């Protein structure tokens, strides 16, 4: 409690300000420990990034509750809190809930340390502390959301740029096909065109649908009476044609009212995900079962499990599991959010079970007849 008061002459600082600055080191020591323990995204962040603009905010905060100040002084605060929110969006994997929680922890640490040091606060000063933290929290979250929106736009721009690669390959294939007379060679080139056009189409549709879902809108589904076994068989044949006979199906004919195209795309995403992150050469199983008027459509792969802290993150748009980021696996983080939108659009959900012994299973759990749930809200 003996830290010097930098930037403020003792005679210029009121008693409360000097007391606040004297306990600053203690406050941030406790705050850092709690934040790393309670917020998963903060655990491995380097201290300079974790501490961020909080010391500067703390000094302004200590000055703001000086004797004789009122709430008008609080409203004249700087942009430090907003800058903090923007940096959390740019430099960390924080969610809005994480950002809110670390502000709450800071306020708790301030008040607890004041009580521990027997530094009494008047009712007006406690009111000022609450007002200042509420204002800082609003500014910080607002800046975070603006930064996230800007980053999303940048990702979309980058994705659009990346789409030019398969498009260029497709166009080159068309031009060469027109010049060649060899039938076998033409077949090969047209196959190249088809694969690249399919790749572009899936990326664009998943991105647009995921963005619609992220905005809280329902996916547009066209429900019809279909057999899910036929859909699963199409997916199996498609991937086995590219990767060998690795995809298997366990299940029988099961008919229901669903959107065939949406479930096909969702299943494509889950199987592609299994190929990308599952154990090489191990089989990938599509399982179909039904119970009490519900369909359970799952895709299972062996390999490294998804870490517990990533389980919910992987269903968020543009968010990817740490194993994918660290392993430099290609992807944009839009496939699983799309699968979730399809499941919820049918009045159901998607669950994941992932352990070292079991492997990883993603299960779409939806009603057999989805027609009566078309207007149910989505998250």
N, C-alpha and C positions, 0 to 999 in steps of 0.2 A: 504494500500500500504506500510505497515511498517513491513511486515513479515521478519524475519531474514533469512539470507542466510546460510543454513546449508551445511556443507561439503566444503565450499569454503571460504578461507580467503579473506577479502575485497581487500587486495593488490594483490591477485592472480587472481581475477575476473576482466574482462574488464567491461567497463561502461555498454555496452548493456546487458551482462550477469547479472549484478547486477540489472539492471532495469527489466529484464525478471523475475528473481526470486522474486523480490519485488511485482510483480503483480500476482504471481502464485495463491494465495488464491482467488483473485477476478475472475481470469480466470476460475478456477474449480467450483466456486460457480455458475457462469452464465452457464457454460457448463453442470453441473448436472441438473439444472432446465430445460434447453432446451432439453437435451436428454430424460429426463423423460416425457416431454410434447410431443415430436415429435416421439419417438420410443416406440411403445406399449410394446415391449418385455422388455424394461428397466424400466417400471413404478414401478414395485413392487420389484425390485432387491435391496438387502441390499447394503448400501453404500460401504462397503469394497470391495464387488465383483464388483460393478458398477465402482468404481474409478480405480480398478485393477492396472495395471502397468503404468498408465498414469503419475503419479507424477515423477516416475523414468525416463520415456521418456522425460518429460518436462525438467527435469534438464539436461539431456544429450543434448537436443535440445537447451536449453539456452546456454550451453557451446559451442555447435557447431557453433553458429552464432557470436561467440566472434570476436572482431576486429582482422583483419589479417587472418582469416580463409577463406578457399575457398571450392568449391564443393567437392574436394577430401576428406576433413574432413567429409563431409556429408556421403560419401560412406563408410567411416570407422565406421559407426554406429554399435551398439551392437545388440543383438538378442531380445531386449525388445519388439519391435513392433511385432515380430513373436510370442513371448510368449503370448502377449495380444490376438492375433487372436486365438491361440490354446485354451486359457482359455474361450474365448467367445463361442467356439464350445462345450467345455466340460461342462460348468457351467451355460449356459443361453439358452434361446430359440431364440437367435439372428439368423436372416437370413444374408446372405452375404450383402444384401442391407442395413440392419441395421448397420452392422459393418462399411461399407463404410460411411454411413451417420454420425455416431458418430465421425469418424475422420474428416470429413468435418466440423462438428460443432465445433470441437476443434480448427481447424485452424481459422475459422471465429471468435471464441471467443478471440483467441490470438491477431489477427489483430485489431479487434474492441476495445479491451481493451487498446492496445498500442495507438490507435488513441484517445481514450477517455482521456488517461493520457498524451496526447501530447508528446509521446515518438517517436521522428522521426526516421525512418529507411531509410537507403540509399537504392538505387536501388539494389545493390549487396546483401544486407542483406535480402530484400524481396525475391530476387531470391533464396537465400539459404533456406529461410523458405519454399517456395513452393517445392524446390527440396527435402528437408528433409521430408516433409509431404507426398509427392508422393512416396518416397522410403519406408517410414513407412507403408503407405497404401498397397503397393504391397506386402511387407513382411507379413503384418498382414493377408491379404486376402489369400495369399498362405498357410500360416500356418493353417488358419481356414479350408480351403478346405481339406488339408491333414488330419487334425484331424477328420473332418466329414467322410472322407473315412475310417479311422481307426475305427470310431464308428459304421459305417454301417457294416463293416466286423465283428465286435464284436456282433452286433445284429443278423446277419445271423448265427454266431456260436451259440448264445444263442437259436435262433429259432430252429436250428438243434437239439440241446439238448432237447428242449421241445417236439419236434416231437417224441422222443423216448418213451414218456409216452403213447400216444394212440397206438403206434406200439407194445409196450409191452403188452398192454391190448388185442390187436387183436391177438397176438401170443398166449397169455395165453388162450384166448377163443378157438382158434383152437385146442390146446392140450387137453383141457377139453372136447371139442365136440367129439374128437376121442375116448374118454374113456367112455362117457355116452351113455346109450342105450335109454333113454327117448326121444321120438320124440319132445315133447313140450319143453323140456330143450334145446335140440339141436337147435331148431328154435330160442330160446331166445339168445343163444350164437352166432349163425350165424348173428343175427340182430346186436348184439354188434360189431362183426367184421366189418360188413358193415358200421356202423356209424363211427367207428374210422378210417377205411380206407378212407371214404369220407372226413372226417375232415382233415386228412393228405394230401390228394390229393388236396383239395381246398387251403390249406395253402401254399403248395409247388408251385402250379401253379400260384397263385396270387403273391407270392414273386418273382418268376422268371420273370413273365410278368411285374411286377411293376419295377423291376430293369432294364429290357430292356427299358421300357418306360422312366425311369429316365435318361438313357444314351442317350436319344434323338432318339432312334430307334422306328420304327412303330411296333405296334402289328401285328402278323401274323393272318390275318383274311381269312376265307373261306366263301365267300358270296354265298347265295343260296336264292331261293324264298320261304319264310316261312310266316306263320301266327303268329304274335306276341301274339295274344290272346291264342294260344295253349301253347306258352312258359310261359306266365303269369299264365295260369291255372295249369301247372306243378309245378311252384313255390308255388302257393297257396296251392295245395294239399300236397306238401312236408312239408311246415311249419305248416299247420293246423293239420297234422298228429302228429306233435311233441308238439304243443302249444295249441291245441284246435281251434275252428272256429273263429280265430281273423282276418285272412287275407281275404279281400274282393276285388273284381274287378269291376271297373266301365269302361265299354268300349265294343266295338264290334269287330268282326273279322276285322283285318287290315293286309294286305299282303304287303310285300316289300322284297327288296334284302339286306339281312343282314347276319351276322355270327350268326347262331343259338346258338352254344355253348357259344360264348363270351357274347351274350346278356343274356343268361340264367345265367351265372356266375355273370354278372353285377347286374342282378335283384336279385339274391340270396344275394349278398353283401348288396344291399340297404335294402332289407327286414330284413336281419339279423341285420343290423345297427338300423333299426326301433324298433325291439324287444329289442335290448340292451339298447337304450337310450330313447325310447319313454315311455309314461305313461303306467304302467302295466294295463292289462285288457282292455285297449282301443283298438278299431279296427285299423287295418293297411290297408290302401287303395292303391291298384295298379290301376292307372288311365291310360287308353289308349285313345289317341285322335290323329287326323291328321288334317293338315291344309296346304294348298298351297304346297303340295308335301313333307311335313315333318311329321315325327312321333314325338309325345310328349309322352314319357313313364315315368310316375312319380310314386314315392312311398311317401305316406304321413303318418305321425304319430303325435299324440298329445303329449304334454309334454313340458318340459323346452326347450326354444329355444337355438340355437347355438349362442354364443356371436359374435358380429360383427368382432372382431379382430381374431376370429378363422375360419371365413368363408373360406379364402384362404388356411390357414394352413392345414386344414383337407384333402386337395387334394394333399399334398406333402408327398412323401414316408417317412415313419417312423415318421411322425409328427401326433400328435393327439390333439384334442381339449382339452382345459384346464379342462372342466367338466369331460372328460373321465379320464384324469390324476389324478385329485383331487379325483374323485369318485372311483378310483382304478378299473375301468372297464377293463376286460381282452381285449387284442388286441395288434396289432403290427403296425398299421398305414399303412397297405398295401391295404386294401379293397377299399377305396374310390379312391386312386390313380389309381388302376386298372380300376375302373368304368370310370374314366376320360379318360384313355387310349383307352378304347373301344369306347367311344363316339367320341373322336377326330379321332380315326382310321376309323370311318364310315363317316367322313367329318362333324361331328357335335360338340356338346359341352354338358356339364352338368352344370346345374344351381341349386342353392339352395335358397329357401325362408324360413326364420325361424323367427317367431315372437311369442310372448306370446299368442296372440289371435288366430293366424292362425295355430300354430303348425309348423312342419318342413316338407318341401317337397323337394325332390331331383328329378330333371327332366332331363332325357336324351332326347335331342332334336337333331334328326338326319334326313337326307334326306330319303325319302321312298326308293329310289334307290341309294344305296351307291356305286355301281360299278364304277362310273366315279370319285369318290373321293378317290380311294384306294392309290393314290400316293401323296395326299395332305400332306404337312408337319404337324408334331405334335409339341407341345411346350415341 
